[in-house]
């Protein structure tokens, strides 16, 4: 059974539709996933011997981020670096991020300063 002009047009329309839907799903994956935070330094549970430490990490899919409820900023790649003064003993640091749909993620960093 040979292809006719009508069946060829239908096949092309179906192929383009499948490609468009697939691209839309792949592109919307970051919107569906929500905000993400990865703290690269220091490691959770670490014992430190200096009080002034850098907190570094990467945040993705965010519109707002805080460190201990104080707004911080990220660069174009989502990297952040803030310096924090630890109290002697046990410290809990909270990093919260929100996306544009107000979904929230929170990471807690527990450190000991001796």
C-alpha positions in Angstrom: 0.0 0.0 0.0 1.8 3.2 -1.2 1.9 6.4 0.9 -0.4 9.1 -0.3 0.0 12.8 0.2 -2.6 12.7 2.9 -1.0 9.9 4.9 2.4 11.5 4.5 1.0 14.7 6.0 -0.5 12.9 8.9 2.7 11.0 9.6 4.7 14.3 9.6 2.2 16.0 11.9 2.3 13.0 14.3 6.1 13.0 14.3 6.3 16.8 14.9 3.7 16.5 17.8 5.7 13.7 19.5 8.9 15.7 19.2 7.2 18.9 20.6 5.6 17.0 23.5 8.9 15.2 24.3 10.8 18.5 24.3 8.2 20.1 26.5 8.4 17.3 29.1 12.2 17.5 29.2 12.2 21.3 29.4 9.7 21.3 32.2 11.6 18.8 34.4 13.3 21.6 36.3 10.0 23.3 37.0 8.5 20.0 38.2 11.5 19.1 40.4 11.5 22.2 42.5 14.3 23.9 44.4 17.6 22.1 45.1 20.4 22.9 47.5 23.8 21.2 47.8 26.2 22.3 50.5 29.8 21.6 49.4 31.7 23.1 52.4 31.8 22.4 55.3 30.5 18.9 55.7 27.6 18.1 58.0 28.8 17.0 61.5 32.2 18.4 61.1 34.3 19.6 64.1 36.1 22.9 63.4 38.9 24.7 65.2 38.2 28.2 63.8 35.1 30.3 64.4 35.0 32.2 61.0 34.1 29.7 58.3 33.0 29.9 54.7 29.7 28.2 53.8 29.7 27.2 50.1 27.3 25.4 47.9 25.1 25.3 44.8 21.4 26.1 44.6 19.3 25.3 41.5 15.8 26.2 40.5 15.4 28.9 43.1 14.1 32.5 43.3 15.1 33.2 46.9 17.6 31.7 49.4 18.4 32.4 53.0 21.2 31.4 55.5 19.8 31.4 59.1 16.8 33.5 57.8 19.1 36.2 56.2 18.9 36.5 52.4 22.0 35.5 50.5 22.7 35.7 46.8 23.9 33.2 44.2 25.8 33.8 41.0 24.6 33.0 37.5 25.5 29.3 38.0 23.7 29.0 41.3 26.9 29.1 43.4 26.9 30.7 46.8 29.6 31.5 49.4 28.9 33.2 52.7 31.2 33.6 55.7 29.7 32.7 59.1 30.9 33.3 62.6 30.3 30.1 64.8 29.5 30.1 68.5 31.6 28.0 70.7 30.2 24.4 70.9 27.3 23.0 68.8 25.9 25.1 65.9 22.9 24.5 63.7 22.9 26.4 60.4 19.8 26.5 58.3 19.7 27.2 54.5 16.3 27.6 52.9 15.4 28.1 49.3 12.2 28.8 47.5 11.3 28.6 43.9 8.9 30.9 42.0 5.9 28.6 43.0 6.7 29.1 46.7 7.9 25.5 47.1 10.5 25.3 49.8 13.5 23.1 50.6 15.6 23.4 53.8 19.0 22.0 54.5 20.5 21.9 58.1 24.1 21.9 58.7 25.3 20.8 62.2 28.8 21.9 63.1 30.9 21.8 66.3 33.4 24.6 67.1 36.1 23.7 69.6 
